[in-house]
Amino acid sequence: MEQTRSELRKKIMTILYQINIYDKNKIDYNTDDVIKEVVEIDNEFVKEIVYGVITYKTELDKLANKYLNSWTIDRLGNTDQSILRMGIYELLYTETPDIVAINEAIELAKTYSDDDVRKMINGVLDKVYHNK
């Protein structure tokens, strides 16, 4: 069964979360294996976002930190970091319409983040959008 992009973004968030944990704990991993654990079938959209976020992580974090008022992305929870990185990546590096990229990230944040963090994510994505 074909999954919607919204469903795939939830899986991407899970993959990025897992990778974040591995990185923080200095655990070796193979990105393709992490993707396969979460997504049963080969999916280009998933790979594009996951590899894109990994590739541009430093730039994404710099941008997030620029717009997180007196906060840094590493102070956010792993799930929140994953949502924010994915949102910024989609805004800057994909063909996804801006409003869709922002809305999808906010929908994930509504489900997986607390209200204050959701507002932070929304604020950062809004600033990235207006300054791109």
GROMACS elastic network, one bead per residue, 0.5 to 0.9 nm:
[ bonds ]
;  ai    aj funct       b0    kb
    3     6     6  0.80787   500
    3     7     6  0.60882   500
    3     8     6  0.65211   500
    4     7     6  0.51950   500
    4     8     6  0.62484   500
    4     9     6  0.86385   500
    5     9     6  0.60059   500
    5    10     6  0.86610   500
    5    45     6  0.81497   500
    5    46     6  0.89665   500
    6     9     6  0.50996   500
    6    10     6  0.65457   500
    6    11     6  0.89159   500
    6   104     6  0.67809   500
    6   108     6  0.88348   500
    7    10     6  0.52497   500
    7    11     6  0.66264   500
    7    12     6  0.88166   500
    8    11     6  0.50091   500
    8    12     6  0.61186   500
    8    13     6  0.85766   500
    8    39     6  0.82676   500
    8    43     6  0.89983   500
    8    45     6  0.80824   500
    8    46     6  0.67172   500
    9    13     6  0.60447   500
    9    14     6  0.85303   500
    9    46     6  0.75778   500
    9    49     6  0.88323   500
    9    83     6  0.89185   500
    9    86     6  0.84601   500
    9   104     6  0.78813   500
    9   105     6  0.84978   500
    9   108     6  0.83390   500
   10    13     6  0.50991   500
   10    14     6  0.63910   500
   10    15     6  0.87991   500
   10    83     6  0.89832   500
   10   108     6  0.71168   500
   11    15     6  0.62228   500
   11    16     6  0.86311   500
   11    35     6  0.86687   500
   11    38     6  0.64016   500
   11    39     6  0.69751   500
   11    46     6  0.80737   500
   12    16     6  0.60762   500
   12    17     6  0.83712   500
   12    35     6  0.81190   500
   12    38     6  0.83274   500
   12    39     6  0.87014   500
   12    46     6  0.61650   500
   12    47     6  0.86170   500
   12    49     6  0.74153   500
   12    50     6  0.65286   500
   12    82     6  0.84158   500
   12    83     6  0.89432   500
   12    86     6  0.81650   500
   13    16     6  0.51629   500
   13    17     6  0.59860   500
   13    18     6  0.85798   500
   13    50     6  0.87460   500
   13    79     6  0.69999   500
   13    80     6  0.89738   500
   13    82     6  0.55191   500
   13    83     6  0.60713   500
   13    86     6  0.74811   500
   13   108     6  0.86008   500
   14    18     6  0.61804   500
   14    19     6  0.86559   500
   14    38     6  0.75562   500
   14    79     6  0.76902   500
   14    82     6  0.79404   500
   15    18     6  0.51072   500
   15    19     6  0.62059   500
   15    20     6  0.85523   500
   15    31     6  0.87821   500
   15    34     6  0.64443   500
   15    35     6  0.61757   500
   15    37     6  0.85678   500
   15    38     6  0.68110   500
   15    39     6  0.89948   500
   15    50     6  0.75040   500
   15    82     6  0.86304   500
   16    19     6  0.50316   500
   16    20     6  0.60059   500
   16    21     6  0.86169   500
   16    50     6  0.67507   500
   16    53     6  0.82037   500
   16    54     6  0.84089   500
   16    78     6  0.85381   500
   16    79     6  0.81963   500
   16    81     6  0.86672   500
   16    82     6  0.55343   500
   16    83     6  0.85442   500
   16    85     6  0.89065   500
   16    86     6  0.84653   500
   17    20     6  0.50815   500
   17    21     6  0.63530   500
   17    22     6  0.87611   500
   17    78     6  0.56797   500
   17    79     6  0.57081   500
   17    80     6  0.87632   500
   17    81     6  0.78719   500
   17    82     6  0.57534   500
   17    83     6  0.88635   500
   18    21     6  0.51648   500
   18    22     6  0.62928   500
   18    23     6  0.86683   500
   18    34     6  0.76415   500
   18    78     6  0.85824   500
   19    23     6  0.60689   500
   19    24     6  0.85510   500
   19    29     6  0.79521   500
   19    31     6  0.77845   500
   19    34     6  0.76262   500
   19    54     6  0.89334   500
   20    23     6  0.51097   500
   20    24     6  0.61175   500
   20    25     6  0.85768   500
   20    78     6  0.67587   500
   20    81     6  0.86248   500
   20    82     6  0.79681   500
   21    24     6  0.51840   500
   21    25     6  0.61553   500
   21    26     6  0.83672   500
   21    27     6  0.82594   500
   21    78     6  0.75034   500
   22    25     6  0.52354   500
   22    26     6  0.57985   500
   22    28     6  0.69220   500
   22    29     6  0.72127   500
   23    27     6  0.61957   500
   23    28     6  0.78699   500
   23    29     6  0.88135   500
   24    27     6  0.78237   500
   29    32     6  0.88190   500
   29    33     6  0.75777   500
   29    34     6  0.74002   500
   30    33     6  0.52691   500
   30    34     6  0.64213   500
   30    35     6  0.87970   500
   31    34     6  0.51085   500
   31    35     6  0.62350   500
   31    36     6  0.86366   500
   31    50     6  0.84760   500
   31    51     6  0.81395   500
   32    35     6  0.50475   500
   32    36     6  0.61257   500
   32    37     6  0.86873   500
   32    47     6  0.83028   500
   33    37     6  0.62302   500
   33    38     6  0.88960   500
   34    37     6  0.52163   500
   34    38     6  0.67886   500
   34    39     6  0.87673   500
   35    38     6  0.54211   500
   35    39     6  0.58527   500
   35    40     6  0.84263   500
   35    42     6  0.88011   500
   35    46     6  0.80230   500
   35    47     6  0.77230   500
   35    50     6  0.83312   500
   36    39     6  0.51307   500
   36    40     6  0.58835   500
   36    41     6  0.74575   500
   36    42     6  0.77508   500
   37    40     6  0.70904   500
   39    42     6  0.72444   500
   39    43     6  0.77951   500
   39    46     6  0.83506   500
   40    43     6  0.88259   500
   42    46     6  0.83792   500
   42    47     6  0.83406   500
   43    46     6  0.54750   500
   43    47     6  0.63861   500
   43    48     6  0.87068   500
   44    47     6  0.50551   500
   44    48     6  0.59138   500
   44    49     6  0.85938   500
   45    48     6  0.51525   500
   45    49     6  0.63178   500
   45    50     6  0.85934   500
   46    49     6  0.54288   500
   46    50     6  0.60612   500
   46    51     6  0.84302   500
   47    50     6  0.51803   500
   47    51     6  0.57861   500
   47    52     6  0.79760   500
   48    51     6  0.55088   500
   48    52     6  0.57350   500
   48    53     6  0.84587   500
   48    94     6  0.88630   500
   49    53     6  0.59901   500
   49    54     6  0.85112   500
   49    86     6  0.69956   500
   49    89     6  0.74269   500
   49    90     6  0.74010   500
   49    94     6  0.84898   500
   50    53     6  0.53221   500
   50    54     6  0.62683   500
   50    55     6  0.85939   500
   50    86     6  0.80577   500
   51    54     6  0.50499   500
   51    55     6  0.59443   500
   51    56     6  0.85305   500
   52    55     6  0.50400   500
   52    56     6  0.60304   500
   52    57     6  0.80419   500
   52    86     6  0.87519   500
   52    89     6  0.70882   500
   52    90     6  0.89812   500
   52    93     6  0.80341   500
   53    56     6  0.52786   500
   53    57     6  0.53663   500
   53    60     6  0.76391   500
   53    82     6  0.89098   500
   53    85     6  0.65132   500
   53    86     6  0.64253   500
   53    88     6  0.88940   500
   53    89     6  0.62007   500
   53    90     6  0.89610   500
   54    57     6  0.51914   500
   54    58     6  0.85464   500
   55    58     6  0.80456   500
   55    59     6  0.89454   500
   56    59     6  0.53587   500
   56    60     6  0.59966   500
   56    61     6  0.85344   500
   56    89     6  0.78484   500
   57    60     6  0.50126   500
   57    61     6  0.59691   500
   57    62     6  0.84743   500
   57    85     6  0.73629   500
   57    89     6  0.88171   500
   58    61     6  0.52113   500
   58    62     6  0.61464   500
   58    63     6  0.86579   500
   59    62     6  0.50734   500
   59    63     6  0.61994   500
   59    64     6  0.85686   500
   60    63     6  0.52065   500
   60    64     6  0.61179   500
   60    65     6  0.85953   500
   60    84     6  0.86598   500
   60    85     6  0.60213   500
   60    86     6  0.88376   500
   60    88     6  0.65496   500
   60    89     6  0.69002   500
   61    65     6  0.59952   500
   61    66     6  0.84571   500
   61    72     6  0.82839   500
   61    73     6  0.64639   500
   61    74     6  0.85264   500
   61    81     6  0.88942   500
   61    84     6  0.89668   500
   61    85     6  0.71873   500
   62    65     6  0.51567   500
   62    66     6  0.61460   500
   62    67     6  0.88962   500
   62    72     6  0.89268   500
   62    73     6  0.86730   500
   63    66     6  0.50422   500
   63    67     6  0.66041   500
   63    68     6  0.86998   500
   63    88     6  0.83274   500
   63   124     6  0.85569   500
   63   128     6  0.76382   500
   64    67     6  0.54226   500
   64    68     6  0.59840   500
   64    72     6  0.74260   500
   64    73     6  0.64109   500
   64    84     6  0.76667   500
   64    85     6  0.78819   500
   64    88     6  0.79533   500
   64   121     6  0.88334   500
   64   124     6  0.63999   500
   64   125     6  0.83619   500
   64   128     6  0.83198   500
   65    68     6  0.50553   500
   65    69     6  0.77737   500
   65    70     6  0.83726   500
   65    71     6  0.67870   500
   65    73     6  0.59566   500
   65    74     6  0.89709   500
   65   124     6  0.87920   500
   66    69     6  0.76166   500
   66    71     6  0.89976   500
   66    72     6  0.83321   500
   66   124     6  0.86336   500
   67    70     6  0.87012   500
   67    71     6  0.86402   500
   67    72     6  0.89613   500
   67   123     6  0.77855   500
   67   124     6  0.53693   500
   67   125     6  0.86454   500
   67   127     6  0.68853   500
   67   128     6  0.79077   500
   68    71     6  0.52080   500
   68    72     6  0.62483   500
   68    73     6  0.75092   500
   68   120     6  0.69589   500
   68   121     6  0.84205   500
   68   123     6  0.80363   500
   68   124     6  0.63314   500
   69    72     6  0.81251   500
   69   120     6  0.86042   500
   71    74     6  0.85211   500
   71    75     6  0.69625   500
   71    76     6  0.85520   500
   72    75     6  0.56157   500
   72    76     6  0.74095   500
   73    76     6  0.54302   500
   73    77     6  0.84932   500
   73    80     6  0.85619   500
   73    81     6  0.62990   500
   73    84     6  0.85142   500
   74    77     6  0.75567   500
   74    78     6  0.82419   500
   74    81     6  0.73330   500
   75    78     6  0.89878   500
   75    81     6  0.87626   500
   76    79     6  0.80881   500
   76    80     6  0.59371   500
   76    81     6  0.60133   500
   76   117     6  0.78760   500
   77    80     6  0.51969   500
   77    81     6  0.61551   500
   77    82     6  0.86609   500
   77   113     6  0.85463   500
   78    81     6  0.50669   500
   78    82     6  0.62059   500
   78    83     6  0.87248   500
   79    82     6  0.51135   500
   79    83     6  0.62857   500
   79    84     6  0.86621   500
   79   109     6  0.86584   500
   79   112     6  0.71601   500
   79   113     6  0.75050   500
   80    83     6  0.51325   500
   80    84     6  0.61056   500
   80    85     6  0.85279   500
   80   109     6  0.71054   500
   80   112     6  0.76908   500
   80   113     6  0.63586   500
   80   117     6  0.73603   500
   80   118     6  0.82833   500
   80   121     6  0.79262   500
   81    84     6  0.51951   500
   81    85     6  0.60261   500
   81    86     6  0.84416   500
   82    85     6  0.52864   500
   82    86     6  0.60392   500
   82    87     6  0.84830   500
   83    86     6  0.52407   500
   83    87     6  0.60644   500
   83    88     6  0.86709   500
   83   105     6  0.59086   500
   83   106     6  0.83712   500
   83   108     6  0.70252   500
   83   109     6  0.69665   500
   83   121     6  0.80702   500
   84    87     6  0.50788   500
   84    88     6  0.61636   500
   84    89     6  0.84531   500
   84   105     6  0.70736   500
   84   109     6  0.88057   500
   84   121     6  0.60303   500
   84   122     6  0.88128   500
   84   124     6  0.81753   500
   84   125     6  0.77297   500
   85    88     6  0.52662   500
   85    89     6  0.59836   500
   85    90     6  0.85038   500
   86    89     6  0.50731   500
   86    90     6  0.60456   500
   86    91     6  0.85546   500
   86   101     6  0.86867   500
   86   105     6  0.75426   500
   87    90     6  0.52056   500
   87    91     6  0.61942   500
   87    92     6  0.87273   500
   87   101     6  0.59075   500
   87   102     6  0.62373   500
   87   103     6  0.89567   500
   87   104     6  0.77976   500
   87   105     6  0.54739   500
   87   106     6  0.86686   500
   87   121     6  0.86776   500
   87   125     6  0.69417   500
   88    91     6  0.50893   500
   88    92     6  0.62065   500
   88    93     6  0.83643   500
   88   101     6  0.81644   500
   88   102     6  0.83308   500
   88   124     6  0.84734   500
   88   125     6  0.63557   500
   88   128     6  0.71444   500
   88   129     6  0.85329   500
   89    92     6  0.53108   500
   89    93     6  0.56081   500
   89    94     6  0.72931   500
   89   101     6  0.89312   500
   90    93     6  0.55948   500
   90    94     6  0.51187   500
   90    95     6  0.77144   500
   90    96     6  0.64653   500
   90    97     6  0.86742   500
   90    98     6  0.79001   500
   90   101     6  0.58395   500
   90   102     6  0.84683   500
   91    94     6  0.64826   500
   91    95     6  0.81859   500
   91    96     6  0.71268   500
   91    97     6  0.76668   500
   91    98     6  0.55903   500
   91    99     6  0.86996   500
   91   100     6  0.89443   500
   91   101     6  0.59523   500
   91   102     6  0.74618   500
   91   125     6  0.80760   500
   91   128     6  0.78529   500
   91   129     6  0.69080   500
   91   132     6  0.86158   500
   92    95     6  0.86686   500
   92    98     6  0.86380   500
   92   128     6  0.83681   500
   92   129     6  0.82716   500
   92   132     6  0.73524   500
   93    96     6  0.86518   500
   94    97     6  0.83142   500
   95    98     6  0.84693   500
   96    99     6  0.83938   500
   96   100     6  0.66339   500
   96   101     6  0.61980   500
   97   100     6  0.53275   500
   97   101     6  0.63360   500
   97   102     6  0.88184   500
   98   101     6  0.51404   500
   98   102     6  0.62288   500
   98   103     6  0.84924   500
   98   129     6  0.71677   500
   99   102     6  0.52470   500
   99   103     6  0.59599   500
   99   104     6  0.84831   500
   99   129     6  0.89495   500
  100   103     6  0.50366   500
  100   104     6  0.59058   500
  100   105     6  0.84923   500
  101   104     6  0.53732   500
  101   105     6  0.63522   500
  101   106     6  0.87433   500
  101   125     6  0.89603   500
  102   105     6  0.53037   500
  102   106     6  0.62224   500
  102   107     6  0.86704   500
  102   122     6  0.73914   500
  102   125     6  0.63743   500
  102   126     6  0.76428   500
  102   129     6  0.85484   500
  103   106     6  0.50699   500
  103   107     6  0.60836   500
  103   108     6  0.86740   500
  103   122     6  0.87554   500
  104   107     6  0.50979   500
  104   108     6  0.63532   500
  104   109     6  0.86377   500
  105   108     6  0.52004   500
  105   109     6  0.61740   500
  105   110     6  0.86613   500
  105   121     6  0.79788   500
  105   122     6  0.80797   500
  105   125     6  0.87210   500
  106   110     6  0.60384   500
  106   111     6  0.86748   500
  106   118     6  0.66027   500
  106   119     6  0.85173   500
  106   121     6  0.72565   500
  106   122     6  0.63474   500
  107   110     6  0.50705   500
  107   111     6  0.65487   500
  107   112     6  0.87547   500
  107   118     6  0.89622   500
  108   111     6  0.52425   500
  108   112     6  0.59892   500
  108   113     6  0.77327   500
  108   118     6  0.88345   500
  109   112     6  0.50839   500
  109   114     6  0.74609   500
  109   115     6  0.82345   500
  109   117     6  0.76426   500
  109   118     6  0.51898   500
  109   119     6  0.87629   500
  109   121     6  0.76634   500
  109   122     6  0.87967   500
  110   113     6  0.59619   500
  110   114     6  0.71968   500
  110   115     6  0.72130   500
  110   118     6  0.63048   500
  111   114     6  0.82158   500
  112   118     6  0.88115   500
  113   116     6  0.81255   500
  113   117     6  0.60410   500
  113   118     6  0.59581   500
  114   117     6  0.54942   500
  114   118     6  0.61449   500
  114   119     6  0.87659   500
  115   118     6  0.50205   500
  115   119     6  0.62433   500
  115   120     6  0.86841   500
  116   119     6  0.51769   500
  116   120     6  0.63190   500
  116   121     6  0.87653   500
  117   121     6  0.61133   500
  117   122     6  0.84523   500
  118   121     6  0.51347   500
  118   122     6  0.61001   500
  118   123     6  0.85523   500
  119   123     6  0.60381   500
  119   124     6  0.86135   500
  120   123     6  0.50352   500
  120   124     6  0.61593   500
  120   125     6  0.85882   500
  121   124     6  0.52230   500
  121   125     6  0.61446   500
  121   126     6  0.84604   500
  122   125     6  0.52841   500
  122   126     6  0.60290   500
  122   127     6  0.86545   500
  123   126     6  0.51002   500
  123   127     6  0.62466   500
  123   128     6  0.86542   500
  124   127     6  0.51778   500
  124   128     6  0.61457   500
  124   129     6  0.85272   500
  125   128     6  0.50054   500
  125   129     6  0.59889   500
  125   130     6  0.85595   500
  126   129     6  0.50788   500
  126   130     6  0.62002   500
  126   131     6  0.86335   500
  127   130     6  0.51055   500
  127   131     6  0.60581   500
  127   132     6  0.84911   500
  128   131     6  0.52226   500
  128   132     6  0.59389   500
  129   132     6  0.55358   500
